[in-house]
Amino acid sequence: MTAREIETELLQMGRDARDAAKVLRQTPRDVKDIALRATARALRKRSAETLAANAEDIAAARDLTPAMRDRLFLGSTHIETIARGLEEIAALPDPVGRELAHWTRPNGLDIRRIATPIGVIGIIYESRPNVTADAGALCLKSGNAVILRGGSEALRSSLAIHAALEDGLREAGLPKTAIQLIRTSDRAAVGAMLKGLNGTIDLIVPRGGKSLVARVQEEARVPVLAHLEGICHVYVHAAADLAMARAIVVNAKMRRTGVCGAAETILLDRAILASHGPAVLKDLAGKGCEIRGDEAVRSIFPEALPATEEDWRTEYLDAIVAMRVVDGIDEAIRHIETYGSQHTDSIVTEDANAAEHLLGALDSAIVMWNASTQFADGGEFGMGAEIGIGTGKLHARGPVGVEQLTTFKYVVRGRGQVRP
Amino acid sequence: MTAREIETELLQMGRDARDAAKVLRQTPRDVKDIALRATARALRKRSAETLAANAEDIAAARDLTPAMRDRLFLGSTHIETIARGLEEIAALPDPVGRELAHWTRPNGLDIRRIATPIGVIGIIYESRPNVTADAGALCLKSGNAVILRGGSEALRSSLAIHAALEDGLREAGLPKTAIQLIRTSDRAAVGAMLKGLNGTIDLIVPRGGKSLVARVQEEARVPVLAHLEGICHVYVHAAADLAMARAIVVNAKMRRTGVCGAAETILLDRAILASHGPAVLKDLAGKGCEIRGDEAVRSIFPEALPATEEDWRTEYLDAIVAMRVVDGIDEAIRHIETYGSQHTDSIVTEDANAAEHLLGALDSAIVMWNASTQFADGGEFGMGAEIGIGTGKLHARGPVGVEQLTTFKYVVRGRGQVRP
């Protein structure tokens, strides 16, 4: 297709999504949940063809690293996990129609703030085919139409999953344009989405690596919910319990190193360097973590590589940690403000005043006291599935679940009041 | 100054604002309120010099229409109104630190969503000098640093008001960079703000006419809270009470024609055209309103000018109304969806089912039943002063008061929990 044909097709998808959004806005939860459960059934029924499509994607992919293959690969357990995920989303409360606030004015006007769908959401993602189902389902549950644009290397897999989503929509009597998948792998499609498809896209959510998110944030002419990176910190304060500090640091860094809530820098208070430092460092090294430390860290742990300024700014997403010794809580706060990404930062301490000082001072989306940064997750927050984590200042920060995919309107009921 | 010098200066203002925002984020309400009340006192004290500066602005302005002069002019009553407005903002509850949600997870994690300032806000406005004080005060109350850019024709007036704001900040011991006013009238300054001053501006709020808002929405590379226009509707339903319909229509259109919540189009149900139409039309015409109607309207009110397609899309902000006859509620909804601006729309009816149908179907920021659209105002909603009204989908819709100038963070308190 030419760039012009792609644009024409995408603009039509935008108009169709806008029309579908009008229907979805007023669709009762039963109908949305019927579609989600029917999609789960269809996914299981279409399992063989989905796995075959995925095998074709993998066979066609060139220069596939093990990590890339891992992201792209679907087995039958994955299909079952995706299907169960859809059923869990169906079981969530309806985020639409919630009464967020209600008050009455002295003149008798009754004012309510009511949650409503955002409208049309564009999701741009990479090679994880499950995002097709998860993102489609979260948007449907929240009453939004969605236009999905996945990585070209996973297109066959995504098309197979999308067919199940269309089955679900059909079974519920919903327009199949409620969840549309872009079928061309031309990158011009992403550019057109970022321009907003002639005002039809209300919000873009990128799901993927830093370069994808950076491009979306740079080029988008519509609002974006995302985080560029998660440079999360654990600060082991002077009054930290040693056993707790060890458990939290190793969990925050090593439980899963590839998630955005994984800790990337550990700040040790100089007061506990000798008492806590060696055990914390030994735990990490024992789990196979590479240590990059400042002078003070290397003085107690000579195996550590020297950390450079660059290390404080790096999201490794790997078994590597940067470690720095700070002179007290205010230096820790300054470090986090200077190098952090306002994602998730945690303090370990038995001193409530110190904890509250840091919780108040930091402006991260999530600030924690005596807990692992790996809890930065919609599921762990009790929100159900999430579409990602936001670190921007507006609309939603932290985990973005179905509630965060809604907006609101004011409903005002009167008895003929006019304004004096 | 050269464009380069302007940019250098503005980037420094951005850095200063960011630093001030760190202080404001943790400033207790007492201190903010001391600054606001001290500003009110300083405004009264500096009244003579402010009025003199305003007289100079007016003398220097060329081709001043009466409406422009009205917007620019300050008298001593205006100064007193502005000062009282600041005291009212001081009396509002602190929007920062509110607990927006609180829950505990099965693993014992205590999660709170706490309101926090957004950071640095850029306000771009036109010739109303009072915006300097109102916007500065609303940002301060909500803990945000602000960079103000007013119209060049009001620069002397704004500088005089800004001096009072600096007095207030000084008296409270707050950095004077908490509220900065751009002193150059070069338009390049607006362009630099819209680019976000190297990531220091979190949000832009334009206050002014459609062309200003359109430029800001078009060029801004940071989030914008605004409404482009308020094409508000009153739909007089078949079951409308005649006396109520007359009162609401004339108030919604004619109370003040220049506000964004003024009705621009009246939709009359064909069922009440003969019974209600003549009185409603006569009321409006009697108040000096020009009527532009469709064929059916002109059949009962021949003095009406013929309405064109363009009239349904026009925000007159004047004593002109477009009037159309619709065949029932669904045609009314379709008309509003097609031509409205998702600002404020009202239905007049005694039929609760019809009212709820429209309130549910429309996706406007404010939907009303039996009330005048002129209530679309932060003060009338009980929010205190507003910085404007938003019609976008994200963050805030409807009136934008101090609460809407905050965001939130999650504060998670644990007892050493790690993620399994």
Chai-1 contact restraints between the chains, C-beta under 6 A:
chainA,res_idxA,chainB,res_idxB,connection_type,confidence,min_distance_angstrom,max_distance_angstrom,comment,restraint_id
A,R105,B,G382,contact,1.0,0.0,6.0,A-B,restraint_1
A,I118,B,K393,contact,1.0,0.0,6.0,A-B,restraint_2
A,G119,B,K393,contact,1.0,0.0,6.0,A-B,restraint_3
A,D202,B,K393,contact,1.0,0.0,6.0,A-B,restraint_4
A,P223,B,L394,contact,1.0,0.0,6.0,A-B,restraint_5
A,M244,B,G416,contact,1.0,0.0,6.0,A-B,restraint_6
A,A247,B,V418,contact,1.0,0.0,6.0,A-B,restraint_7
A,N251,B,V418,contact,1.0,0.0,6.0,A-B,restraint_8
A,R255,B,R419,contact,1.0,0.0,6.0,A-B,restraint_9
A,L359,B,V411,contact,1.0,0.0,6.0,A-B,restraint_10
A,A365,B,K409,contact,1.0,0.0,6.0,A-B,restraint_11
A,I366,B,Y410,contact,1.0,0.0,6.0,A-B,restraint_12
A,V367,B,V411,contact,1.0,0.0,6.0,A-B,restraint_13
A,M368,B,V412,contact,1.0,0.0,6.0,A-B,restraint_14
A,W369,B,R413,contact,1.0,0.0,6.0,A-B,restraint_15
A,N370,B,G414,contact,1.0,0.0,6.0,A-B,restraint_16
A,N370,B,R415,contact,1.0,0.0,6.0,A-B,restraint_17
A,N370,B,G416,contact,1.0,0.0,6.0,A-B,restraint_18
A,A371,B,V412,contact,1.0,0.0,6.0,A-B,restraint_19
A,A371,B,G414,contact,1.0,0.0,6.0,A-B,restraint_20
A,A371,B,Q417,contact,1.0,0.0,6.0,A-B,restraint_21
A,S372,B,V418,contact,1.0,0.0,6.0,A-B,restraint_22
A,S372,B,R419,contact,1.0,0.0,6.0,A-B,restraint_23
A,Q374,B,R419,contact,1.0,0.0,6.0,A-B,restraint_24
A,F375,B,R419,contact,1.0,0.0,6.0,A-B,restraint_25
A,G382,B,R105,contact,1.0,0.0,6.0,A-B,restraint_26
A,K393,B,I118,contact,1.0,0.0,6.0,A-B,restraint_27
A,K393,B,G119,contact,1.0,0.0,6.0,A-B,restraint_28
A,K393,B,D202,contact,1.0,0.0,6.0,A-B,restraint_29
A,K393,B,T407,contact,1.0,0.0,6.0,A-B,restraint_30
A,L394,B,P223,contact,1.0,0.0,6.0,A-B,restraint_31
A,L394,B,H395,contact,1.0,0.0,6.0,A-B,restraint_32
A,H395,B,L394,contact,1.0,0.0,6.0,A-B,restraint_33
A,H395,B,H395,contact,1.0,0.0,6.0,A-B,restraint_34
A,G398,B,Y410,contact,1.0,0.0,6.0,A-B,restraint_35
A,T407,B,K393,contact,1.0,0.0,6.0,A-B,restraint_36
A,K409,B,A365,contact,1.0,0.0,6.0,A-B,restraint_37
A,Y410,B,I366,contact,1.0,0.0,6.0,A-B,restraint_38
A,Y410,B,G398,contact,1.0,0.0,6.0,A-B,restraint_39
A,V411,B,L359,contact,1.0,0.0,6.0,A-B,restraint_40
A,V411,B,V367,contact,1.0,0.0,6.0,A-B,restraint_41
A,V412,B,M368,contact,1.0,0.0,6.0,A-B,restraint_42
A,V412,B,A371,contact,1.0,0.0,6.0,A-B,restraint_43
A,R413,B,W369,contact,1.0,0.0,6.0,A-B,restraint_44
A,G414,B,N370,contact,1.0,0.0,6.0,A-B,restraint_45
A,G414,B,A371,contact,1.0,0.0,6.0,A-B,restraint_46
A,R415,B,N370,contact,1.0,0.0,6.0,A-B,restraint_47
A,G416,B,M244,contact,1.0,0.0,6.0,A-B,restraint_48
A,G416,B,N370,contact,1.0,0.0,6.0,A-B,restraint_49
A,Q417,B,A371,contact,1.0,0.0,6.0,A-B,restraint_50
A,V418,B,A247,contact,1.0,0.0,6.0,A-B,restraint_51
A,V418,B,I248,contact,1.0,0.0,6.0,A-B,restraint_52
A,V418,B,N251,contact,1.0,0.0,6.0,A-B,restraint_53
A,V418,B,S372,contact,1.0,0.0,6.0,A-B,restraint_54
A,R419,B,R255,contact,1.0,0.0,6.0,A-B,restraint_55
A,R419,B,S372,contact,1.0,0.0,6.0,A-B,restraint_56
A,R419,B,Q374,contact,1.0,0.0,6.0,A-B,restraint_57
A,R419,B,F375,contact,1.0,0.0,6.0,A-B,restraint_58
